[in-house]
Every structure is written in C-alpha cells, then in structure tokens.
Amino acid sequence: MNELTQNAYRRLEKNVIDTVHEWQVKLGYAEEMIHIYYNRDSLEQLVGLSLPTVEEAKAFLIQWREAIEGRFGQVKLSNKGERFCVGIPAQGTRYVHECKKDNTFLLELMEVIKKPACTIDDVMVVFKKQKPEVICEKANGDEFDYVIYYPDYEEDPYRYCFSFGQMGAFYHRFTPYDYQTIL
C-alpha cells in the first residue's frame, strides 16, 4: 500500500473516530452500531484521493474496512447511488470511547452551550483553551450566526457553526469541504 492510500485511510479513520466521539458526547456512550453517511464527493475531498465513480469509492471503502477491521470490527458498508453508509459496530464504538476518553473539548463545549444564557464569548473560551489560535467569523446566510475553526490544526480541522436564539445555543460541525457546500 502506498503512502497516499495510507494517508487517505488515516483521514477517514480520524473522521469516523471524531464523528462517533461527537455522538457519544451528545447522546451518551453505548456499545451499539452507529451509521455515518458520506456523499461520494465529500468522501473524495475528505480522503484526498480521486474517487470519481461510485465503483471506485466503493472499492476504496472496502479496502479501508479491511485495514481497520482489527480495531473497529466488521464495518458494514452500503450505498444508494452516491451516498454511502458506513456502519460502525459495537466493537468500533468501544474502540472510539477508549481512544477519546481523555479528550474533554467536546464535553466542555456541550456544558457551555447547555447554559441558557450562553454567548459566543462563552464558546470562545472553550475553543481558546484547546488552542489559542482560533478564528471566529459571522456566518454567511441565515442558518448559523457564527463559524469557528482553527487554521492549520490537523487535530481539529472542522468548521463549527453556532446559532444563538430563544431556544438556546446549538452547533453543527462540518468538514471544510462540506461547510463550503452549504454556503
């Protein structure tokens, strides 16, 4: 396996771990299957490989599944057209829980946004605690108020989009590519 493919596998594995961890923080830890969905173009951007057809994306996912089976168990794969489902089994959710048990960033973020009077300044305290170099911008469009992200930080490459209103604060996290597609 060449270095480009290894890097692609690592990127997808990191995204799966980050996504499962976020769900565990938001919903609680349970050893059960979790389904993650990727559009073919999002998958292609995420892993940094050219996957121009459904068949090539499928082949990539099958090879990736084989590479991570020892850690995650038997990952289930399916697709409807260009939308792929990656089913992470209980063994995989347990693996993520063990990998991320000392990572408190999302736990702290959830505690802050649960507060009724949460502000963007409160949220920024959590982000700056993780890494001081953080960017906060007014979001384009009406769906979100702010987007927060770290420039050039491989550990957390996501765009966090926040809204503040009468019902409190909430956020959604996107890859940079997916964030650009919602603008």
Secondary structure, 3 states (H helix, E strand, C coil): CCHHHHHHHHHHHHHHHHHHHHHHHHHCCCCCCEEEEEEHHHHHHHHCCCCCCHHHHHHHHHHHHHHHHHHHCCCEEEEECCEEEEEECHHHHHHHHHHHCCCCHHHHHHHHHHCCCCCHHHHHHHHHHHCCCCEEEECCCCCCCEEEECCCCCCCCCEEEEEEECCEEEEEEECHHHHHHHC
